[in-house]
Amino acid sequence: MKAVVYAILSALVWGTAPLIFKLGLKGTVPSIVGIFFHNLTAATVAFLSILLVRESFNYPVKDIALISFGGLVSGFLGLLLYYQAIKYGQVSVVAPIVASSPLWSSLLAFLILGENFSVYKLIGTVLVVVGVILLTASESLE
């Protein structure tokens, strides 16, 4: 239950962020500069939080390297592509398409991590794909 509450709160926070990004990217700020300030702010707040709760920095190098690589993939490359999409597209279309990421997470978790793939997950995945197709089609109809 705890994971679901955190996931819902995360979705709420991430659901509001595209509006803020769109407002910031409407001006002259390039996407790459936006990413710099986005990540600088996140890193600063995370660092201060670590100091505040007196968390250790002593963790296995392999784990830190994997998390850092994930940050490169999502915090830089994914965010760069996302900012470009938000800058040139409608938030109401871009955000739900980007929200299809659980489709890829589920598929990769099944293939790489060996997680189970139930009928319910299959139905949910199909619904995500159908939703993305409908949103993409709605963009071309407007």
Secondary structure per residue as TSV (DSSP state, phi and psi in degrees):
chain	resnum	aa	ss	phi	psi
A	1	M	-	360.0	-37.9
A	2	K	H	-59.4	-41.7
A	3	A	H	-63.9	-38.7
A	4	V	H	-66.6	-42.0
A	5	V	H	-61.9	-46.4
A	6	Y	H	-62.1	-39.0
A	7	A	H	-65.7	-41.2
A	8	I	H	-65.4	-44.0
A	9	L	H	-63.5	-39.8
A	10	S	H	-61.6	-44.4
A	11	A	H	-62.2	-38.7
A	12	L	H	-63.5	-46.9
A	13	V	H	-63.9	-49.2
A	14	W	H	-67.9	-23.7
A	15	G	H	-73.1	-25.9
A	16	T	H	-89.3	-26.8
A	17	A	H	-58.9	-40.0
A	18	P	H	-58.4	-34.0
A	19	L	H	-65.0	-42.3
A	20	I	H	-65.6	-44.3
A	21	F	H	-60.0	-45.3
A	22	K	H	-60.0	-43.9
A	23	L	H	-61.7	-41.1
A	24	G	H	-71.1	-32.7
A	25	L	H	-88.0	-4.1
A	26	K	T	-69.1	-25.0
A	27	G	S	-83.7	-140.5
A	28	T	S	-100.6	3.3
A	29	V	-	-71.7	120.0
A	30	P	-	-68.5	153.4
A	31	S	H	-55.2	-42.6
A	32	I	H	-63.8	-36.1
A	33	V	H	-70.0	-38.9
A	34	G	H	-59.2	-42.4
A	35	I	H	-62.9	-41.8
A	36	F	H	-57.0	-51.2
A	37	F	H	-70.5	-33.8
A	38	H	H	-59.2	-53.1
A	39	N	H	-72.1	-33.9
A	40	L	H	-62.2	-44.5
A	41	T	H	-64.2	-46.5
A	42	A	H	-61.0	-43.5
A	43	A	H	-65.3	-41.0
A	44	T	H	-63.7	-48.0
A	45	V	H	-64.9	-40.7
A	46	A	H	-63.4	-43.9
A	47	F	H	-61.7	-46.1
A	48	L	H	-63.7	-36.4
A	49	S	H	-66.3	-40.0
A	50	I	H	-60.9	-44.5
A	51	L	H	-65.0	-40.5
A	52	L	H	-63.1	-43.2
A	53	V	H	-92.2	2.8
A	54	R	T	57.1	46.4
A	55	E	-	-77.9	149.1
A	56	S	-	-79.3	159.1
A	57	F	-	-110.3	10.7
A	58	N	-	-96.6	90.9
A	59	Y	-	-133.2	158.9
A	60	P	-	-58.3	136.8
A	61	V	H	-58.9	-39.6
A	62	K	H	-59.5	-45.1
A	63	D	H	-64.2	-44.4
A	64	I	H	-64.9	-38.6
A	65	A	H	-64.7	-42.3
A	66	L	H	-65.4	-43.2
A	67	I	H	-65.0	-39.6
A	68	S	H	-64.3	-40.6
A	69	F	H	-63.7	-40.4
A	70	G	H	-60.8	-37.5
A	71	G	I	-65.5	-38.6
A	72	L	I	-63.5	-44.8
A	73	V	I	-67.6	-50.1
A	74	S	I	-89.8	-44.2
A	75	G	I	-75.9	-19.0
A	76	F	I	-114.7	-67.4
A	77	L	I	-63.2	-49.6
A	78	G	I	-61.7	-41.8
A	79	L	H	-68.8	-37.1
A	80	L	H	-61.3	-47.7
A	81	L	H	-64.4	-39.0
A	82	Y	H	-65.3	-45.7
A	83	Y	H	-60.9	-40.5
A	84	Q	H	-62.9	-43.0
A	85	A	H	-63.6	-43.9
A	86	I	H	-65.6	-40.4
A	87	K	H	-62.0	-40.6
A	88	Y	H	-102.3	-11.1
A	89	G	S	-120.2	178.9
A	90	Q	-	-85.8	132.7
A	91	V	H	-56.3	-38.2
A	92	S	H	-65.3	-18.4
A	93	V	H	-101.8	-46.4
A	94	V	H	-64.5	-48.7
A	95	A	H	-58.9	-46.6
A	96	P	H	-65.6	-33.9
A	97	I	H	-65.5	-44.5
A	98	V	H	-63.4	-31.9
A	99	A	T	-70.4	-1.3
A	100	S	T	-78.6	3.4
A	101	S	H	-55.9	-30.5
A	102	P	H	-59.5	-27.5
A	103	L	H	-58.0	-49.4
A	104	W	H	-71.5	-38.2
A	105	S	H	-61.5	-45.0
A	106	S	H	-63.0	-44.8
A	107	L	H	-62.7	-46.7
A	108	L	H	-68.5	-35.5
A	109	A	I	-64.0	-37.0
A	110	F	I	-67.7	-47.7
A	111	L	I	-74.2	-41.6
A	112	I	I	-96.7	-43.4
A	113	L	I	-92.2	-10.3
A	114	G	-	74.7	20.8
A	115	E	-	-70.9	154.1
A	116	N	-	-73.5	156.2
A	117	F	-	-129.0	95.7
A	118	S	-	-84.3	172.9
A	119	V	H	-61.2	-40.2
A	120	Y	H	-63.2	-40.3
A	121	K	H	-65.6	-38.0
A	122	L	H	-64.1	-45.4
A	123	I	H	-62.5	-44.7
A	124	G	H	-61.0	-41.1
A	125	T	H	-64.0	-43.6
A	126	V	H	-61.7	-42.0
A	127	L	H	-62.2	-38.9
A	128	V	H	-62.6	-46.2
A	129	V	H	-62.0	-44.8
A	130	V	H	-61.4	-41.9
A	131	G	H	-61.1	-43.3
A	132	V	H	-63.6	-42.0
A	133	I	H	-62.5	-44.1
A	134	L	H	-63.0	-42.8
A	135	L	H	-65.8	-40.8
A	136	T	H	-64.8	-41.0
A	137	A	H	-66.0	-37.8
A	138	S	H	-64.6	-31.2
A	139	E	H	-63.7	-41.7
A	140	S	H	-76.9	-18.4
A	141	L	H	-84.2	-17.2
A	142	E	-	-83.0	360.0
